[in-house]
Amino acid sequence: MNRVILLALHLISLVLLGFGWVMDMLHIDISTHFIVDFNLFNERRSVLGTLQTLWESGNFWPFLLILLFGIIVPLVKSGVIFYLLLAKEPGIKWYRFVNAISKWAMADVFAISILVAFLGATAMQNTKASLESGFYFFSAYVLLSGIVVMLLGKFIRKPETSIA
């Protein structure tokens, strides 16, 4: 595997990340039946849509957490991966850094999974929650990006191996 293949995989992961940000991740439907069916709540949320809603409603702590782990960490990680792929002699320190922050990219997927599990449980009989395509795009980004970091590490740790 060479540098061009890793670069292509990384670019694909960024496309997946973009779709993960803008496409709906979660669909929540709360309905009740009282003589006729009433839809009490029906929302589809993307990461960016959720951030906007949290900011507008003054929920700054969850806003900051999702911004940090869902937007900033992946962007910083991407920048460092580009540096490691394009630098003539990338440093092991940068690889250790990107490897460490890679683990934090999964935090957003985990948080949304817990939310879906909670809402999807039979806590309320008339509540339905489902994962949408944005969740799968974001999850695919996390997995593919992790693979890129893992493969990149094999080249960084062996300076005699060229990734050109």
LOTORGU-741134 format. One record per atom (N, C-alpha, C): residue in one letter; x, y, z negated; atom name; residue number from 0. Coordinates in nm, 2 decimals, decimal comma. Last residue first. Layout:
BEGIN
REC  rest       u       v       w  atom   nr
REC     A       X       Y       Z    CA  NUM
...
This chain:
BEGIN
REC  rest       u       v       w  atom   nr
REC     A    0,61    0,64    0,07     N  163
REC     A    0,59    0,71    0,19    CA  163
REC     A    0,55    0,62    0,30     C  163
REC     I    0,67    0,54   -0,17     N  162
REC     I    0,53    0,54   -0,14    CA  162
REC     I    0,51    0,62   -0,01     C  162
REC     S    0,94    0,31   -0,24     N  161
REC     S    0,89    0,44   -0,17    CA  161
REC     S    0,74    0,43   -0,15     C  161
REC     T    1,09    0,20   -0,52     N  160
REC     T    0,99    0,17   -0,42    CA  160
REC     T    0,94    0,31   -0,36     C  160
REC     E    1,26    0,30   -0,71     N  159
REC     E    1,32    0,24   -0,59    CA  159
REC     E    1,22    0,21   -0,49     C  159
REC     P    1,10    0,37   -0,93     N  158
REC     P    1,15    0,47   -0,84    CA  158
REC     P    1,21    0,42   -0,71     C  158
REC     K    0,83    0,25   -1,05     N  157
REC     K    0,94    0,19   -0,98    CA  157
REC     K    1,00    0,29   -0,88     C  157
REC     R    0,63    0,41   -1,15     N  156
REC     R    0,72    0,34   -1,25    CA  156
REC     R    0,84    0,27   -1,18     C  156
REC     I    0,50    0,50   -0,92     N  155
REC     I    0,57    0,60   -1,01    CA  155
REC     I    0,67    0,53   -1,10     C  155
REC     F    0,38    0,26   -0,83     N  154
REC     F    0,48    0,33   -0,75    CA  154
REC     F    0,56    0,43   -0,83     C  154
REC     K    0,20    0,20   -1,03     N  153
REC     K    0,30    0,10   -0,98    CA  153
REC     K    0,41    0,16   -0,90     C  153
REC     G    0,04    0,42   -1,04     N  152
REC     G    0,13    0,39   -1,15    CA  152
REC     G    0,23    0,29   -1,11     C  152
REC     L   -0,12    0,40   -0,82     N  151
REC     L   -0,02    0,50   -0,82    CA  151
REC     L    0,08    0,48   -0,93     C  151
REC     L   -0,30    0,20   -0,91     N  150
REC     L   -0,20    0,17   -0,80    CA  150
REC     L   -0,09    0,27   -0,79     C  150
REC     M   -0,43    0,35   -1,12     N  149
REC     M   -0,36    0,22   -1,15    CA  149
REC     M   -0,26    0,19   -1,04     C  149
REC     V   -0,54    0,56   -0,97     N  148
REC     V   -0,44    0,59   -1,08    CA  148
REC     V   -0,36    0,46   -1,11     C  148
REC     V   -0,71    0,41   -0,80     N  147
REC     V   -0,61    0,49   -0,74    CA  147
REC     V   -0,50    0,52   -0,85     C  147
REC     I   -0,88    0,30   -1,00     N  146
REC     I   -0,80    0,21   -0,91    CA  146
REC     I   -0,69    0,29   -0,85     C  146
REC     G   -1,01    0,54   -1,09     N  145
REC     G   -0,93    0,46   -1,18    CA  145
REC     G   -0,83    0,36   -1,11     C  145
REC     S   -1,14    0,61   -0,86     N  144
REC     S   -1,04    0,70   -0,90    CA  144
REC     S   -0,95    0,62   -1,00     C  144
REC     L   -1,33    0,40   -0,85     N  143
REC     L   -1,23    0,41   -0,74    CA  143
REC     L   -1,11    0,50   -0,78     C  143
REC     L   -1,47    0,44   -1,09     N  142
REC     L   -1,40    0,32   -1,07    CA  142
REC     L   -1,29    0,33   -0,96     C  142
REC     V   -1,57    0,71   -1,06     N  141
REC     V   -1,49    0,67   -1,18    CA  141
REC     V   -1,41    0,55   -1,15     C  141
REC     Y   -1,72    0,68   -0,82     N  140
REC     Y   -1,60    0,77   -0,83    CA  140
REC     Y   -1,51    0,73   -0,94     C  140
REC     A   -1,91    0,51   -0,91     N  139
REC     A   -1,82    0,46   -0,80    CA  139
REC     A   -1,70    0,55   -0,80     C  139
REC     S   -2,05    0,68   -1,09     N  138
REC     S   -1,98    0,56   -1,14    CA  138
REC     S   -1,88    0,50   -1,04     C  138
REC     F   -2,14    0,87   -0,90     N  137
REC     F   -2,05    0,91   -1,00    CA  137
REC     F   -1,97    0,79   -1,06     C  137
REC     F   -2,31    0,70   -0,75     N  136
REC     F   -2,20    0,77   -0,69    CA  136
REC     F   -2,10    0,81   -0,79     C  136
REC     Y   -2,49    0,62   -0,95     N  135
REC     Y   -2,41    0,52   -0,89    CA  135
REC     Y   -2,29    0,58   -0,81     C  135
REC     F   -2,61    0,87   -1,02     N  134
REC     F   -2,54    0,79   -1,12    CA  134
REC     F   -2,45    0,69   -1,06     C  134
REC     G   -2,73    0,93   -0,78     N  133
REC     G   -2,62    1,01   -0,83    CA  133
REC     G   -2,54    0,94   -0,93     C  133
REC     S   -2,95    0,76   -0,75     N  132
REC     S   -2,83    0,74   -0,67    CA  132
REC     S   -2,71    0,82   -0,72     C  132
REC     E   -3,08    0,70   -1,09     N  131
REC     E   -3,09    0,74   -0,95    CA  131
REC     E   -2,95    0,73   -0,88     C  131
REC     L   -3,23    0,50   -1,34     N  130
REC     L   -3,11    0,56   -1,28    CA  130
REC     L   -3,13    0,59   -1,13     C  130
REC     S   -3,53    0,58   -1,51     N  129
REC     S   -3,45    0,50   -1,42    CA  129
REC     S   -3,33    0,58   -1,37     C  129
REC     A   -3,78    0,55   -1,75     N  128
REC     A   -3,65    0,62   -1,71    CA  128
REC     A   -3,58    0,52   -1,62     C  128
REC     K   -4,10    0,60   -1,87     N  127
REC     K   -4,02    0,53   -1,78    CA  127
REC     K   -3,89    0,61   -1,75     C  127
REC     T   -4,33    0,58   -2,13     N  126
REC     T   -4,21    0,64   -2,08    CA  126
REC     T   -4,14    0,55   -1,99     C  126
REC     N   -4,55    0,47   -2,27     N  125
REC     N   -4,57    0,54   -2,14    CA  125
REC     N   -4,45    0,61   -2,08     C  125
REC     Q   -4,46    0,37   -2,51     N  124
REC     Q   -4,52    0,28   -2,41    CA  124
REC     Q   -4,53    0,34   -2,27     C  124
REC     M   -4,16    0,44   -2,65     N  123
REC     M   -4,29    0,50   -2,61    CA  123
REC     M   -4,34    0,42   -2,49     C  123
REC     A   -3,97    0,25   -2,68     N  122
REC     A   -3,99    0,34   -2,79    CA  122
REC     A   -4,13    0,41   -2,77     C  122
REC     T   -3,87    0,05   -2,52     N  121
REC     T   -4,02    0,06   -2,54    CA  121
REC     T   -4,05    0,15   -2,66     C  121
REC     A   -3,62    0,22   -2,32     N  120
REC     A   -3,67    0,12   -2,42    CA  120
REC     A   -3,82    0,14   -2,45     C  120
REC     G   -3,56    0,43   -2,17     N  119
REC     G   -3,62    0,32   -2,11    CA  119
REC     G   -3,67    0,21   -2,20     C  119
REC     L   -3,44    0,61   -2,35     N  118
REC     L   -3,57    0,64   -2,29    CA  118
REC     L   -3,64    0,53   -2,23     C  118
REC     F   -3,21    0,45   -2,41     N  117
REC     F   -3,30    0,50   -2,52    CA  117
REC     F   -3,43    0,53   -2,46     C  117
REC     A   -3,09    0,41   -2,16     N  116
REC     A   -3,13    0,30   -2,24    CA  116
REC     A   -3,23    0,34   -2,35     C  116
REC     V   -3,04    0,68   -2,09     N  115
REC     V   -3,14    0,60   -2,01    CA  115
REC     V   -3,18    0,48   -2,09     C  115
REC     L   -2,85    0,75   -2,28     N  114
REC     L   -2,98    0,83   -2,27    CA  114
REC     L   -3,08    0,74   -2,20     C  114
REC     I   -2,65    0,57   -2,22     N  113
REC     I   -2,71    0,56   -2,35    CA  113
REC     I   -2,85    0,63   -2,35     C  113
REC     S   -2,58    0,66   -1,96     N  112
REC     S   -2,63    0,53   -1,98    CA  112
REC     S   -2,70    0,51   -2,11     C  112
REC     I   -2,48    0,92   -2,02     N  111
REC     I   -2,61    0,91   -1,95    CA  111
REC     I   -2,67    0,77   -1,96     C  111
REC     A   -2,25    0,84   -2,16     N  110
REC     A   -2,35    0,92   -2,23    CA  110
REC     A   -2,49    0,91   -2,15     C  110
REC     F   -2,11    0,70   -1,96     N  109
REC     F   -2,15    0,63   -2,09    CA  109
REC     F   -2,26    0,71   -2,15     C  109
REC     V   -2,05    0,90   -1,78     N  108
REC     V   -2,13    0,79   -1,74    CA  108
REC     V   -2,19    0,72   -1,86     C  108
REC     D   -1,89    1,07   -1,95     N  107
REC     D   -2,02    1,12   -1,89    CA  107
REC     D   -2,11    1,00   -1,85     C  107
REC     A   -1,67    0,90   -2,00     N  106
REC     A   -1,75    0,95   -2,11    CA  106
REC     A   -1,89    1,00   -2,06     C  106
REC     M   -1,50    0,85   -1,79     N  105
REC     M   -1,61    0,75   -1,81    CA  105
REC     M   -1,70    0,80   -1,92     C  105
REC     A   -1,30    1,03   -1,81     N  104
REC     A   -1,40    1,05   -1,70    CA  104
REC     A   -1,52    0,96   -1,72     C  104
REC     W   -1,11    0,95   -2,00     N  103
REC     W   -1,22    1,04   -2,04    CA  103
REC     W   -1,33    1,06   -1,94     C  103
REC     K   -0,93    0,80   -1,87     N  102
REC     K   -1,01    0,73   -1,96    CA  102
REC     K   -1,13    0,82   -2,00     C  102
REC     S   -0,78    0,99   -1,74     N  101
REC     S   -0,87    0,90   -1,66    CA  101
REC     S   -0,97    0,83   -1,75     C  101
REC     I   -0,60    1,11   -1,91     N  100
REC     I   -0,73    1,17   -1,89    CA  100
REC     I   -0,83    1,09   -1,81     C  100
REC     A   -0,39    0,92   -1,90     N   99
REC     A   -0,46    0,94   -2,02    CA   99
REC     A   -0,60    1,01   -2,00     C   99
REC     N   -0,31    0,93   -1,63     N   98
REC     N   -0,36    0,81   -1,68    CA   98
REC     N   -0,44    0,83   -1,81     C   98
REC     V   -0,22    1,19   -1,62     N   97
REC     V   -0,34    1,16   -1,54    CA   97
REC     V   -0,40    1,02   -1,59     C   97
REC     F    0,00    1,17   -1,80     N   96
REC     F   -0,11    1,26   -1,83    CA   96
REC     F   -0,23    1,22   -1,75     C   96
REC     R    0,16    0,98   -1,67     N   95
REC     R    0,11    0,95   -1,81    CA   95
REC     R   -0,01    1,04   -1,84     C   95
REC     Y    0,22    1,13   -1,44     N   94
REC     Y    0,14    1,01   -1,43    CA   94
REC     Y    0,08    0,97   -1,57     C   94
REC     W    0,37    1,34   -1,55     N   93
REC     W    0,24    1,37   -1,49    CA   93
REC     W    0,15    1,25   -1,47     C   93
REC     K    0,59    1,19   -1,64     N   92
REC     K    0,51    1,26   -1,74    CA   92
REC     K    0,37    1,30   -1,68     C   92
REC     I    0,71    1,10   -1,41     N   91
REC     I    0,64    1,00   -1,49    CA   91
REC     I    0,55    1,07   -1,60     C   91
REC     G    0,69    1,31   -1,13     N   90
REC     G    0,74    1,28   -1,26    CA   90
REC     G    0,65    1,18   -1,33     C   90
REC     P    0,76    1,26   -0,79     N   89
REC     P    0,67    1,29   -0,89    CA   89
REC     P    0,72    1,24   -1,03     C   89
REC     E    0,93    1,37   -0,55     N   88
REC     E    0,98    1,29   -0,67    CA   88
REC     E    0,88    1,32   -0,78     C   88
REC     K    0,77    1,48   -0,36     N   87
REC     K    0,87    1,39   -0,32    CA   87
REC     K    0,92    1,31   -0,43     C   87
REC     A    0,41    1,50   -0,39     N   86
REC     A    0,54    1,54   -0,44    CA   86
REC     A    0,65    1,43   -0,39     C   86
REC     L    0,17    1,38   -0,33     N   85
REC     L    0,23    1,46   -0,23    CA   85
REC     L    0,37    1,51   -0,27     C   85
REC     L    0,08    1,23   -0,54     N   84
REC     L    0,08    1,17   -0,41    CA   84
REC     L    0,16    1,25   -0,31     C   84
REC     L    0,09    1,40   -0,75     N   83
REC     L    0,17    1,28   -0,76    CA   83
REC     L    0,18    1,21   -0,62     C   83
REC     Y   -0,09    1,60   -0,66     N   82
REC     Y    0,05    1,64   -0,69    CA   82
REC     Y    0,13    1,51   -0,68     C   82
REC     F   -0,33    1,45   -0,66     N   81
REC     F   -0,28    1,51   -0,53    CA   81
REC     F   -0,13    1,55   -0,55     C   81
REC     I   -0,34    1,40   -0,93     N   80
REC     I   -0,33    1,29   -0,84    CA   80
REC     I   -0,27    1,34   -0,71     C   80
REC     V   -0,39    1,66   -1,03     N   79
REC     V   -0,26    1,59   -1,06    CA   79
REC     V   -0,24    1,47   -0,97     C   79
REC     G   -0,64    1,71   -0,91     N   78
REC     G   -0,53    1,79   -0,88    CA   78
REC     G   -0,39    1,73   -0,91     C   78
REC     S   -0,79    1,51   -1,04     N   77
REC     S   -0,78    1,51   -0,90    CA   77
REC     S   -0,66    1,59   -0,85     C   77
REC     K   -0,79    1,59   -1,31     N   76
REC     K   -0,73    1,46   -1,27    CA   76
REC     K   -0,70    1,46   -1,12     C   76
REC     V   -0,93    1,83   -1,28     N   75
REC     V   -0,78    1,83   -1,33    CA   75
REC     V   -0,72    1,70   -1,28     C   75
REC     L   -1,18    1,73   -1,21     N   74
REC     L   -1,10    1,82   -1,12    CA   74
REC     L   -0,96    1,83   -1,15     C   74
REC     P   -1,25    1,55   -1,42     N   73
REC     P   -1,23    1,50   -1,29    CA   73
REC     P   -1,15    1,59   -1,20     C   73
REC     V   -1,26    1,76   -1,63     N   72
REC     V   -1,16    1,65   -1,64    CA   72
REC     V   -1,14    1,58   -1,50     C   72
REC     I   -1,47    1,93   -1,53     N   71
REC     I   -1,33    1,98   -1,55    CA   71
REC     I   -1,23    1,86   -1,55     C   71
REC     I   -1,71    1,75   -1,51     N   70
REC     I   -1,66    1,84   -1,41    CA   70
REC     I   -1,51    1,87   -1,42     C   70
REC     G   -1,76    1,58   -1,73     N   69
REC     G   -1,81    1,55   -1,60    CA   69
REC     G   -1,76    1,64   -1,48     C   69
REC     F   -1,63    1,68   -1,95     N   68
REC     F   -1,60    1,54   -1,91    CA   68
REC     F   -1,66    1,51   -1,77     C   68
REC     L   -1,70    1,97   -1,95     N   67
REC     L   -1,57    1,92   -1,97    CA   67
REC     L   -1,55    1,78   -1,91     C   67
REC     L   -1,98    1,97   -1,90     N   66
REC     L   -1,89    2,04   -1,81    CA   66
REC     L   -1,75    1,99   -1,83     C   66
REC     I   -2,07    1,81   -2,11     N   65
REC     I   -2,09    1,76   -1,98    CA   65
REC     I   -2,00    1,83   -1,88     C   65
REC     L   -1,99    1,98   -2,33     N   64
REC     L   -1,94    1,84   -2,32    CA   64
REC     L   -1,95    1,79   -2,18     C   64
REC     L   -2,12    2,22   -2,27     N   63
REC     L   -1,98    2,22   -2,27    CA   63
REC     L   -1,92    2,08   -2,26     C   63
REC     F   -2,39    2,13   -2,30     N   62
REC     F   -2,34    2,19   -2,17    CA   62
REC     F   -2,19    2,18   -2,16     C   62
REC     P   -2,40    2,06   -2,57     N   61
REC     P   -2,41    1,95   -2,46    CA   61
REC     P   -2,36    2,01   -2,33     C   61
REC     W   -2,36    2,33   -2,66     N   60
REC     W   -2,27    2,22   -2,70    CA   60
REC     W   -2,28    2,11   -2,60     C   60
REC     F   -2,57    2,50   -2,57     N   59
REC     F   -2,43    2,52   -2,52    CA   59
REC     F   -2,34    2,40   -2,55     C   59
REC     N   -2,85    2,55   -2,49     N   58
REC     N   -2,79    2,43   -2,54    CA   58
REC     N   -2,65    2,42   -2,50     C   58
REC     G   -3,00    2,75   -2,36     N   57
REC     G   -2,91    2,78   -2,48    CA   57
REC     G   -2,85    2,66   -2,55     C   57
REC     S   -3,13    2,71   -2,13     N   56
REC     S   -3,21    2,69   -2,26    CA   56
REC     S   -3,12    2,71   -2,38     C   56
REC     E   -2,94    2,76   -1,94     N   55
REC     E   -3,05    2,85   -1,95    CA   55
REC     E   -3,13    2,83   -2,08     C   55
REC     W   -2,76    2,54   -1,99     N   54
REC     W   -2,72    2,68   -2,01    CA   54
REC     W   -2,84    2,77   -2,03     C   54
REC     L   -2,93    2,32   -1,93     N   53
REC     L   -2,87    2,33   -2,06    CA   53
REC     L   -2,83    2,48   -2,09     C   53
REC     T   -2,98    2,37   -1,65     N   52
REC     T   -3,09    2,37   -1,75    CA   52
REC     T   -3,04    2,39   -1,89     C   52
REC     Q   -2,72    2,35   -1,55     N   51
REC     Q   -2,80    2,48   -1,53    CA   51
REC     Q   -2,91    2,48   -1,64     C   51
REC     L   -2,66    2,08   -1,61     N   50
REC     L   -2,58    2,19   -1,66    CA   50
REC     L   -2,66    2,32   -1,66     C   50
REC     T   -2,86    1,96   -1,45     N   49
REC     T   -2,86    1,94   -1,60    CA   49
REC     T   -2,78    2,05   -1,66     C   49
REC     G   -2,77    2,02   -1,20     N   48
REC     G   -2,90    2,06   -1,24    CA   48
REC     G   -2,91    2,06   -1,39     C   48
REC     L   -2,52    1,88   -1,20     N   47
REC     L   -2,53    2,03   -1,19    CA   47
REC     L   -2,66    2,09   -1,23     C   47
REC     V   -2,62    1,62   -1,23     N   46
REC     V   -2,53    1,67   -1,33    CA   46
REC     V   -2,53    1,83   -1,32     C   46
REC     S   -2,98    1,60   -1,18     N   45
REC     S   -2,84    1,58   -1,14    CA   45
REC     S   -2,75    1,64   -1,24     C   45
REC     R   -3,29    1,46   -1,26     N   44
REC     R   -3,18    1,55   -1,29    CA   44
REC     R   -3,05    1,51   -1,23     C   44
REC     R   -3,64    1,48   -1,24     N   43
REC     R   -3,52    1,42   -1,19    CA   43
REC     R   -3,41    1,52   -1,21     C   43
REC     E   -3,93    1,44   -1,44     N   42
REC     E   -3,81    1,51   -1,40    CA   42
REC     E   -3,71    1,42   -1,34     C   42
REC     N   -4,23    1,47   -1,56     N   41
REC     N   -4,17    1,40   -1,45    CA   41
REC     N   -4,05    1,48   -1,40     C   41
REC     F   -4,47    1,45   -1,81     N   40
REC     F   -4,33    1,49   -1,78    CA   40
REC     F   -4,28    1,41   -1,67     C   40
REC     L   -4,74    1,38   -1,81     N   39
REC     L   -4,69    1,48   -1,90    CA   39
REC     L   -4,55    1,53   -1,87     C   39
REC     N   -4,99    1,30   -1,61     N   38
REC     N   -4,85    1,30   -1,61    CA   38
REC     N   -4,80    1,42   -1,70     C   38
REC     F   -5,27    1,11   -1,69     N   37
REC     F   -5,21    1,25   -1,70    CA   37
REC     F   -5,06    1,23   -1,70     C   37
REC     D   -5,54    0,93   -1,56     N   36
REC     D   -5,40    0,94   -1,58    CA   36
REC     D   -5,35    1,08   -1,59     C   36
REC     V   -5,85    0,95   -1,76     N   35
REC     V   -5,77    0,95   -1,63    CA   35
REC     V   -5,62    0,96   -1,67     C   35
REC     I   -5,89    0,85   -2,02     N   34
REC     I   -5,99    0,85   -1,93    CA   34
REC     I   -5,93    0,85   -1,78     C   34
REC     F   -5,58    0,87   -2,06     N   33
REC     F   -5,69    0,91   -2,14    CA   33
REC     F   -5,80    0,94   -2,05     C   33
REC     H   -5,26    0,77   -2,03     N   32
REC     H   -5,40    0,74   -1,98    CA   32
REC     H   -5,50    0,77   -2,08     C   32
REC     T   -4,96    0,94   -1,96     N   31
REC     T   -5,06    0,88   -2,05    CA   31
REC     T   -5,19    0,86   -1,98     C   31
REC     S   -4,61    0,95   -1,88     N   30
REC     S   -4,75    0,96   -1,84    CA   30
REC     S   -4,84    0,90   -1,95     C   30
REC     I   -4,30    1,05   -1,79     N   29
REC     I   -4,39    1,02   -1,91    CA   29
REC     I   -4,53    1,05   -1,87     C   29
REC     D   -4,01    0,98   -1,64     N   28
REC     D   -4,15    0,99   -1,61    CA   28
REC     D   -4,23    0,95   -1,74     C   28
REC     I   -3,70    1,06   -1,52     N   27
REC     I   -3,78    1,04   -1,64    CA   27
REC     I   -3,92    1,07   -1,61     C   27
REC     H   -3,41    0,98   -1,36     N   26
REC     H   -3,55    1,01   -1,34    CA   26
REC     H   -3,63    0,97   -1,46     C   26
REC     L   -3,08    1,08   -1,29     N   25
REC     L   -3,18    1,03   -1,39    CA   25
REC     L   -3,32    1,07   -1,35     C   25
REC     M   -2,93    1,19   -1,10     N   24
REC     M   -2,87    1,08   -1,17    CA   24
REC     M   -2,98    1,01   -1,25     C   24
REC     D   -2,95    1,34   -0,78     N   23
REC     D   -3,02    1,30   -0,90    CA   23
REC     D   -2,95    1,18   -0,96     C   23
REC     M   -2,65    1,49   -0,65     N   22
REC     M   -2,76    1,40   -0,64    CA   22
REC     M   -2,82    1,37   -0,77     C   22
REC     V   -2,42    1,63   -0,73     N   21
REC     V   -2,54    1,70   -0,67    CA   21
REC     V   -2,67    1,62   -0,66     C   21
REC     W   -2,23    1,46   -0,84     N   20
REC     W   -2,26    1,59   -0,91    CA   20
REC     W   -2,40    1,65   -0,86     C   20
REC     G   -2,21    1,25   -0,67     N   19
REC     G   -2,25    1,23   -0,80    CA   19
REC     G   -2,29    1,35   -0,88     C   19
REC     F   -2,11    1,38   -0,44     N   18
REC     F   -2,24    1,33   -0,44    CA   18
REC     F   -2,30    1,30   -0,58     C   18
REC     G   -1,85    1,43   -0,55     N   17
REC     G   -1,94    1,54   -0,51    CA   17
REC     G   -2,08    1,50   -0,50     C   17
REC     L   -1,76    1,17   -0,60     N   16
REC     L   -1,77    1,26   -0,71    CA   16
REC     L   -1,87    1,37   -0,67     C   16
REC     L   -1,74    1,08   -0,33     N   15
REC     L   -1,83    1,01   -0,42    CA   15
REC     L   -1,86    1,10   -0,54     C   15
REC     V   -1,53    1,25   -0,25     N   14
REC     V   -1,66    1,26   -0,18    CA   14
REC     V   -1,77    1,19   -0,27     C   14
REC     L   -1,33    1,15   -0,42     N   13
REC     L   -1,38    1,29   -0,43    CA   13
REC     L   -1,51    1,31   -0,36     C   13
REC     S   -1,29    0,90   -0,31     N   12
REC     S   -1,34    0,91   -0,45    CA   12
REC     S   -1,39    1,05   -0,48     C   12
REC     I   -1,18    0,97   -0,07     N   11
REC     I   -1,31    0,90   -0,07    CA   11
REC     I   -1,37    0,91   -0,21     C   11
REC     L   -0,94    1,07   -0,16     N   10
REC     L   -1,03    1,16   -0,09    CA   10
REC     L   -1,17    1,10   -0,09     C   10
REC     H   -0,82    0,83   -0,26     N    9
REC     H   -0,85    0,95   -0,35    CA    9
REC     H   -0,95    1,04   -0,28     C    9
REC     L   -0,80    0,68   -0,02     N    8
REC     L   -0,89    0,63   -0,13    CA    8
REC     L   -0,92    0,75   -0,23     C    8
REC     A   -0,61    0,85    0,11     N    7
REC     A   -0,75    0,83    0,17    CA    7
REC     A   -0,84    0,78    0,06     C    7
REC     L   -0,39    0,82   -0,07     N    6
REC     L   -0,45    0,96   -0,04    CA    6
REC     L   -0,59    0,94    0,01     C    6
REC     L   -0,34    0,55   -0,04     N    5
REC     L   -0,38    0,61   -0,17    CA    5
REC     L   -0,45    0,74   -0,15     C    5
REC     I   -0,27    0,55    0,23     N    4
REC     I   -0,38    0,47    0,19    CA    4
REC     I   -0,43    0,53    0,05     C    4
REC     V   -0,04    0,71    0,22     N    3
REC     V   -0,15    0,75    0,30    CA    3
REC     V   -0,28    0,68    0,26     C    3
REC     R    0,14    0,57    0,06     N    2
REC     R    0,09    0,70    0,01    CA    2
REC     R   -0,04    0,74    0,09     C    2
REC     N    0,06    0,22    0,08     N    1
REC     N    0,14    0,33    0,09    CA    1
REC     N    0,07    0,46    0,05     C    1
REC     M    0,09   -0,12    0,00     N    0
REC     M    0,00    0,00    0,00    CA    0
REC     M    0,09    0,12    0,00     C    0
